[in-house]
Amino acid sequence: MAAAPLIKSELSGIKLYKRGKVRDVYDLGDKLLIIATDRISAFDSVIPTPIPDKGMILNQLSLFWFNHTKNIIDNHVITADISQYPKELLRYGGILEKRSLIGRKAKLIDIECIVRGYISGSAWAEYQEKGSVSGIKLPKGLKESSRLPEPIFTPSTKASSGHDINITEAEMRKTVGDKTTDTMKNATLEIYKAACKHAESKGIIIADTKLEFGEIDGKIIVIDEMLTPDSSRFWQKDKYKEGGPQPSYDKQYVRDYLLAIKWDKNPPAPPLSSDVVQKTREKYLEAYTRLTGKSL
């Protein structure tokens, strides 16, 4: 049974660092308390209807992947065991259990590192128009959802409006330098390769994903979330067939609903139907269970 959804956390006496589309982040000095709420976003807007248990699923799945890939590159996780949290947080155990972690405070590198093993979404639209994605020339004759000859690295950055802006690797190098670009690109591709191997053994194709990185004392680490249905396209391996959209474990139900009701994608976003909420929760939960082998 789904728990009552957490839309916004309120921790009296704890300094709020920032409130993102999904996560509430609190300042603990040299550390951050990161809480994954049940908010969901689509088309760069937060939807007013939460998805019960979504925050727990995102947090627990990220923790699984952070542990799975820590041999590739370090990450920001200090602990997710609330018994190890500072004593002033212990009274909030009902909020923090399963949906929070304490992480190191890093300087954000303002680039989203996207890796694509299949062509879908905005990449498919760009390929149809230009025959390339983020400046990378691709073979002719690809279909929607085709597997690429090899994964490609397609970074993006944020404009002041909050929308993702695709950039080329060359543009990224001009922004953050060759050394930082090489570290982030190589880690992104290696993480994707390791994650795909695990996911496919569990019946899931990771079509693409995005990672964020930060820097602490000159060392680059992975931050935020990792390989969740919010940051990735998860497809059902046994139903995969190139040539169109794929049955997915991500928020496609939400996107499809918003498109079906002809929302113009300008805030505020409309509420979701109960059926869309239920199906989205089921898909997120199924992805978590398949990938981790655990129940929530």
C-alpha positions in Angstrom: 0.0 0.0 0.0 1.3 3.5 -0.8 2.3 5.8 2.0 0.8 9.3 2.2 2.8 11.3 -0.3 5.4 13.8 0.8 5.0 17.0 -1.2 7.2 19.3 0.8 9.4 18.7 3.9 9.4 21.1 6.8 12.3 20.7 9.2 12.0 23.3 11.9 15.4 24.7 12.9 17.3 23.2 10.0 18.4 25.6 7.3 16.9 25.0 3.9 19.6 25.1 1.3 17.4 24.9 -1.8 14.2 23.3 -3.0 14.4 21.7 -6.4 11.8 20.2 -8.6 11.9 16.9 -6.6 14.4 17.3 -3.8 14.5 19.4 -0.7 18.1 20.1 0.4 19.1 21.3 3.9 22.4 22.8 4.9 24.4 20.9 7.6 27.5 23.0 7.3 30.0 21.0 5.2 27.3 18.4 4.5 23.9 18.4 2.9 20.7 16.6 3.9 18.9 15.6 0.7 15.3 14.5 0.9 13.5 13.1 -2.2 9.9 14.1 -2.1 7.0 12.6 -4.1 6.9 15.6 -6.5 7.1 14.9 -10.2 8.0 17.2 -13.0 7.5 17.1 -16.8 8.3 19.5 -19.5 10.3 21.5 -17.0 7.3 22.1 -14.7 6.4 20.6 -11.4 3.1 18.8 -11.5 0.7 19.6 -8.7 -0.2 15.9 -8.2 2.5 13.8 -6.3 3.2 10.2 -7.0 3.1 8.2 -3.6 6.4 6.6 -2.6 8.2 8.1 -5.6 10.8 9.8 -3.4 11.6 6.6 -1.5 12.0 4.8 -4.8 14.3 7.4 -6.3 16.4 7.6 -3.2 16.8 3.9 -2.7 17.5 3.3 -6.3 20.2 6.0 -6.4 21.8 4.5 -3.3 21.9 1.2 -5.1 23.6 2.6 -8.2 26.0 4.8 -6.2 27.2 1.7 -4.4 27.3 -0.3 -7.7 29.5 2.2 -9.5 31.7 3.6 -6.7 34.7 1.7 -8.1 34.4 3.9 -11.3 34.2 7.3 -9.6 33.5 8.5 -6.1 30.1 10.0 -5.2 28.7 12.4 -2.6 27.0 9.8 -0.3 28.2 9.9 3.4 25.3 7.9 4.9 21.6 7.1 4.4 21.4 5.4 7.8 19.2 7.8 9.9 20.6 6.3 13.1 23.9 7.9 12.1 22.3 11.3 11.4 23.0 14.4 13.6 20.8 14.2 16.7 18.8 17.3 15.8 17.5 15.3 12.8 16.4 12.2 14.7 13.0 13.6 15.5 12.2 13.7 11.8 12.7 10.0 11.3 9.2 9.6 9.9 10.1 12.0 7.1 13.7 10.9 6.5 13.4 7.1 6.6 14.2 5.6 3.1 13.9 9.0 1.3 17.0 10.8 2.5 20.7 10.8 2.5 23.5 12.9 3.9 26.0 13.9 1.2 29.2 15.9 0.9 28.7 19.5 -0.1 30.4 19.9 -3.5 30.7 22.8 -6.0 28.2 22.0 -8.8 29.7 21.7 -12.3 27.0 23.3 -14.3 26.8 20.6 -17.1 24.4 17.7 -17.4 26.3 14.7 -18.7 23.9 12.7 -20.9 24.8 9.4 -22.5 22.6 7.7 -25.1 22.7 4.1 -26.2 19.5 4.4 -28.2 18.0 7.2 -30.1 14.8 8.6 -28.6 13.2 11.9 -27.4 14.9 15.1 -28.4 17.8 13.2 -29.9 15.5 11.4 -32.3 14.0 14.8 -33.3 17.4 16.3 -33.9 18.6 13.3 -35.9 15.5 13.5 -38.2 16.4 17.2 -38.9 20.2 17.1 -39.0 21.3 13.5 -39.2 23.4 14.2 -36.1 23.0 14.6 -32.3 25.0 17.3 -30.4 27.3 17.6 -33.3 27.9 13.8 -33.6 27.2 12.5 -37.1 25.1 9.3 -36.9 24.5 6.5 -39.5 21.8 7.0 -42.0 18.6 5.0 -41.8 18.2 4.9 -38.0 14.6 4.4 -36.7 13.0 5.8 -33.6 14.4 3.8 -30.6 17.2 2.2 -32.7 20.2 1.0 -30.8 23.3 3.2 -31.6 26.5 1.6 -32.9 28.1 2.7 -29.6 26.9 5.0 -26.8 27.3 8.7 -27.4 28.0 11.5 -25.0 25.7 14.5 -25.4 26.1 17.1 -22.7 23.6 19.9 -21.9 23.5 23.0 -19.8 20.8 25.1 -18.2 19.6 28.5 -19.5 18.2 31.1 -17.1 14.7 29.8 -17.9 15.6 26.3 -16.5 15.2 24.5 -19.9 18.0 22.1 -21.0 20.2 23.5 -23.7 22.0 20.8 -25.7 25.7 21.6 -26.4 28.5 19.8 -28.2 31.5 18.3 -26.4 33.6 21.0 -27.9 31.4 23.7 -26.3 31.7 21.8 -23.0 35.5 21.8 -23.3 35.4 25.6 -23.7 33.2 25.9 -20.7 34.9 23.6 -18.1 38.2 22.7 -19.8 39.7 19.5 -21.2 40.6 17.8 -18.0 37.2 18.2 -16.4 35.5 17.2 -19.6 37.5 14.1 -20.0 36.9 13.0 -16.4 33.1 13.6 -16.6 32.7 12.1 -20.0 34.8 8.9 -19.2 33.0 8.4 -15.9 29.6 8.9 -17.6 30.3 6.3 -20.3 31.8 3.8 -17.8 28.9 4.1 -15.4 26.4 3.7 -18.3 28.3 0.6 -19.5 28.2 -1.0 -16.1 24.6 -0.1 -15.4 23.4 -1.4 -18.8 25.1 -4.8 -18.2 23.3 -5.1 -14.8 19.9 -3.8 -16.0 19.8 -6.0 -19.1 20.3 -9.0 -16.9 17.1 -7.9 -15.1 15.1 -7.3 -18.2 15.5 -3.6 -18.5 17.1 -1.5 -21.3 18.6 1.8 -20.2 18.1 3.9 -23.4 19.8 7.0 -22.0 20.6 8.6 -18.7 22.0 11.9 -17.3 24.4 12.5 -14.4 25.5 15.5 -12.5 29.0 16.1 -11.1 30.5 18.3 -8.4 34.0 19.2 -7.2 35.5 19.0 -3.8 39.1 20.2 -3.3 39.8 19.6 -7.0 38.3 16.1 -7.0 35.3 15.4 -9.2 32.5 13.3 -7.8 29.0 12.2 -8.8 26.2 14.1 -7.0 22.4 14.4 -7.0 20.7 11.2 -8.2 21.8 8.3 -10.4 20.0 6.1 -12.9 16.5 6.6 -11.7 13.3 6.7 -13.8 13.4 10.5 -13.4 16.9 10.8 -15.0 16.8 7.9 -17.4 14.7 6.1 -20.0 14.1 2.5 -18.8 12.5 0.2 -21.4 11.1 -3.3 -21.2 13.7 -5.5 -22.8 11.2 -8.3 -23.8 9.0 -5.8 -25.6 11.7 -3.7 -27.3 11.2 -3.2 -31.0 12.8 -0.3 -32.9 10.6 1.9 -35.0 8.6 3.8 -32.4 8.1 4.6 -28.7 8.8 1.8 -26.2 6.9 0.5 -23.2 8.8 2.2 -20.4 9.3 2.4 -16.6 9.7 6.1 -16.4 7.3 9.1 -16.4 6.0 8.5 -19.9 2.5 8.0 -18.6 2.7 11.5 -17.2 4.1 13.0 -20.4 1.5 11.1 -22.6 -1.3 12.3 -20.4 -0.2 16.0 -20.5 0.1 15.7 -24.3 -3.3 14.0 -24.6 -5.1 16.8 -22.8 -3.2 19.3 -25.0 -1.4 21.2 -22.2 0.6 24.0 -23.8 3.6 23.2 -21.5 3.5 26.7 -19.9 3.2 26.8 -16.1 1.2 26.1 -14.1 1.0 22.4 -14.9 -2.4 20.7 -14.7 -3.2 18.0 -12.1 -2.9 14.3 -13.0 -5.7 11.8 -13.1 -5.8 9.1 -10.4 -5.2 6.4 -13.1 -2.0 8.1 -14.3 -0.8 8.5 -10.7 -1.4 4.8 -10.1 0.3 3.5 -13.3 3.3 5.8 -12.8 3.8 4.6 -9.3 3.5 1.0 -10.4 6.1 1.4 -13.1 8.6 3.2 -10.8 8.1 0.5 -8.2 8.6 -2.3 -10.8 11.8 -0.8 -12.0 13.2 -0.5 -8.5 12.2 -4.1 -7.6 13.7 -5.5 -10.9 16.9 -3.6 -10.6 17.7 -4.1 -6.9 16.0 -7.4 -6.3 14.4 -5.8 -3.2 10.9 -4.7 -2.2 10.4 -1.1 -1.0 
